[in-house]
Amino acid sequence: LCFFLGPSAKERDTIIKIIKKYFTMGNRSNVFIFDSKFCYKLKMNPETIDLPLSNLVKKPDELDIKSPAIFFLHGYGSNMYDLFQLSHFFPDKWAYISLQAPIPVTYNGWSWFDLNPINIFELLDPQQIIDSQKKIELSIDICLEKLKIDADNIFLLGFSQGASLTFYTGLKSPKKYKGIVSLCGWFSVKYF
């Protein structure tokens, strides 16, 4: 199955709806997504599990052994589908969990904490970072149990605002994570 992404957000949203429908019909074929810069090959049938945060999960191919896991944290205004497509760059024996931020901001967009439009380095409500971090930690703890994840091989990968939460979560529990990847993030000791 092939999809070609157009330049408009409306076209992308339409394609995402088609992909969701395709996977919910039980299809497990390869999906190829093309846009002007990338060709994505997605071989997955994502699921969701009961967690404090909305999520997409790709279980490892081998369910009888404990597997490494990577948790994706998207950026401001995005959603759990954004970084999930990176999972095809990692081994099939890993578990992939993409968590969605709890605060709605735009059409199908979410935030880990509200931004101050006058000064993005000043938070409107610093408690939102704490609340989001607690939900991330609780979601990871539940996944450890439900997905048979190797507790010594947990990774966090975040982009933009998700990168900030990756820093924060990783620094709050440094022994829990084997590695963190923070892409284009922001960190301030004032809030962390």
C-alpha positions as CSV (number, residue, x, y, z in Angstrom):
1,L,0.0,0.0,0.0
2,C,1.5,3.4,-1.0
3,F,0.6,6.9,0.1
4,F,1.9,10.2,-1.3
5,L,1.8,13.1,1.1
6,G,0.8,16.4,-0.4
7,P,2.0,19.8,0.7
8,S,-1.1,20.7,2.7
9,A,-2.0,19.7,6.3
10,K,-5.5,18.8,5.1
11,E,-4.1,16.3,2.6
12,R,-1.8,14.8,5.3
13,D,-4.7,14.5,7.8
14,T,-6.8,12.7,5.1
15,I,-3.9,10.3,4.5
16,I,-3.5,9.6,8.2
17,K,-7.2,8.8,8.5
18,I,-6.9,6.4,5.6
19,I,-3.8,4.7,7.2
20,K,-5.7,4.4,10.6
21,K,-8.7,2.9,8.8
22,Y,-6.4,0.5,6.9
23,F,-4.7,-0.7,10.1
24,T,-7.9,-1.1,12.1
25,M,-9.2,-3.4,9.4
26,G,-6.6,-5.9,10.4
27,N,-4.2,-5.4,7.5
28,R,-0.6,-6.2,8.3
29,S,1.0,-5.4,5.0
30,N,3.9,-3.0,4.4
31,V,2.9,0.7,4.1
32,F,5.0,3.1,2.1
33,I,4.6,6.8,2.7
34,F,6.3,9.3,0.4
35,D,6.7,13.0,0.7
36,S,9.1,15.5,-0.8
37,K,12.0,14.5,1.5
38,F,11.4,11.0,2.8
39,C,10.2,7.6,1.9
40,Y,8.9,5.8,5.0
41,K,8.3,2.1,5.1
42,L,6.0,1.2,7.9
43,K,5.6,-2.5,8.8
44,M,3.4,-2.4,11.8
45,N,0.0,-2.9,13.2
46,P,0.0,-0.3,16.0
47,E,-2.2,-0.9,19.1
48,T,-3.1,1.1,22.1
49,I,-3.0,0.0,25.7
50,D,-4.6,1.5,28.8
51,L,-2.2,4.1,30.1
52,P,-2.5,7.6,31.7
53,L,-1.6,9.0,28.3
54,S,-3.0,8.2,24.9
55,N,-0.6,6.1,23.0
56,L,0.5,4.0,20.1
57,V,2.3,0.7,20.7
58,K,4.2,-1.6,18.5
59,K,5.0,-4.8,20.3
60,P,8.2,-6.6,19.6
61,D,8.2,-9.5,17.1
62,E,9.4,-11.9,19.9
63,L,7.0,-11.7,22.8
64,D,8.5,-14.5,24.9
65,I,11.7,-12.5,25.8
66,K,12.1,-9.2,27.5
67,S,12.8,-6.5,24.9
68,P,14.4,-3.1,24.9
69,A,11.9,-0.2,24.5
70,I,11.9,3.3,23.2
71,F,9.3,5.8,24.3
72,F,8.6,8.7,21.9
73,L,7.5,12.2,23.2
74,H,6.3,14.5,20.4
75,G,6.6,18.3,20.2
76,Y,4.2,21.1,20.8
77,G,1.1,20.9,18.6
78,S,1.8,17.5,17.3
79,N,0.5,14.1,18.5
80,M,1.4,10.5,19.1
81,Y,1.5,9.6,15.4
82,D,4.4,12.1,14.7
83,L,7.4,10.3,16.0
84,F,5.9,6.8,15.9
85,Q,7.0,6.5,12.2
86,L,10.6,6.5,13.4
87,S,10.1,3.0,14.9
88,H,11.0,1.4,11.5
89,F,14.6,2.6,11.9
90,F,15.0,0.3,15.0
91,P,15.1,-3.5,15.3
92,D,11.8,-5.4,15.2
93,K,12.6,-7.1,18.5
94,W,12.2,-3.7,20.3
95,A,8.9,-2.3,21.7
96,Y,7.9,1.1,20.6
97,I,5.5,3.3,22.6
98,S,4.6,6.8,21.4
99,L,2.9,8.8,24.2
100,Q,0.6,11.7,23.5
101,A,0.7,14.9,25.6
102,P,-2.3,15.6,27.8
103,I,-3.1,19.2,26.9
104,P,-5.1,19.9,23.7
105,V,-3.9,22.9,21.7
106,T,-4.9,22.7,18.1
107,Y,-6.8,20.4,15.7
108,N,-5.5,17.0,16.8
109,G,-2.5,18.8,18.4
110,W,-1.3,18.4,21.9
111,S,1.1,20.0,24.4
112,W,3.0,18.8,27.5
113,F,2.8,22.3,29.0
114,D,1.3,25.6,27.9
115,L,3.6,28.1,26.2
116,N,3.8,31.8,26.9
117,P,3.3,33.5,23.5
118,I,5.2,36.6,24.8
119,N,8.2,34.8,26.1
120,I,8.6,31.1,25.3
121,F,11.2,30.7,28.0
122,E,8.7,31.7,30.7
123,L,6.1,29.0,31.6
124,L,2.5,29.9,32.2
125,D,2.0,27.0,34.6
126,P,5.2,25.1,35.7
127,Q,3.0,22.5,37.5
128,Q,2.1,21.2,34.0
129,I,5.6,19.9,33.5
130,I,5.5,18.1,36.8
131,D,2.1,16.6,36.0
132,S,3.2,15.5,32.5
133,Q,6.4,14.0,33.8
134,K,4.4,11.9,36.4
135,K,2.1,10.7,33.7
136,I,5.1,9.7,31.5
137,E,6.7,7.8,34.4
138,L,3.5,6.0,35.3
139,S,2.9,5.1,31.6
140,I,6.4,3.6,31.4
141,D,5.9,1.7,34.6
142,I,2.7,0.2,33.3
143,C,4.4,-0.7,30.0
144,L,7.2,-2.5,31.9
145,E,4.6,-4.9,33.3
146,K,2.2,-5.2,30.4
147,L,4.7,-5.5,27.5
148,K,7.5,-7.5,29.2
149,I,10.0,-4.7,28.7
150,D,13.6,-5.2,29.8
151,A,13.9,-2.6,32.7
152,D,17.6,-2.2,31.9
153,N,17.0,-1.2,28.3
154,I,14.5,1.8,28.4
155,F,15.2,4.7,26.1
156,L,13.4,8.1,25.8
157,L,13.3,10.1,22.5
158,G,11.7,13.5,22.4
159,F,11.5,16.3,19.9
160,S,11.0,20.0,20.8
161,Q,8.7,20.3,23.8
162,G,8.9,16.5,24.0
163,A,12.7,16.9,24.2
164,S,12.3,19.1,27.2
165,L,10.2,16.4,28.9
166,T,12.8,13.8,27.9
167,F,15.5,15.9,29.7
168,Y,13.2,16.4,32.7
169,T,12.1,12.8,33.0
170,G,15.6,11.4,32.4
171,L,17.1,13.7,35.0
172,K,14.4,12.9,37.6
173,S,15.2,9.2,37.3
174,P,18.6,8.8,35.7
175,K,19.1,5.2,36.7
176,K,15.9,4.1,35.1
177,Y,16.9,5.0,31.5
178,K,19.7,3.5,29.5
179,G,19.6,6.5,27.2
180,I,17.8,9.7,26.3
181,V,17.7,11.5,23.0
182,S,16.6,15.1,23.1
183,L,16.2,16.7,19.7
184,C,15.8,20.4,19.5
185,G,14.8,20.7,23.1
186,W,15.0,23.4,25.8
187,F,16.1,23.0,29.4
188,S,16.1,25.5,32.2
189,V,17.2,24.9,35.8
190,K,14.6,27.4,36.8
191,Y,11.8,24.9,36.1
192,F,13.6,21.6,36.3
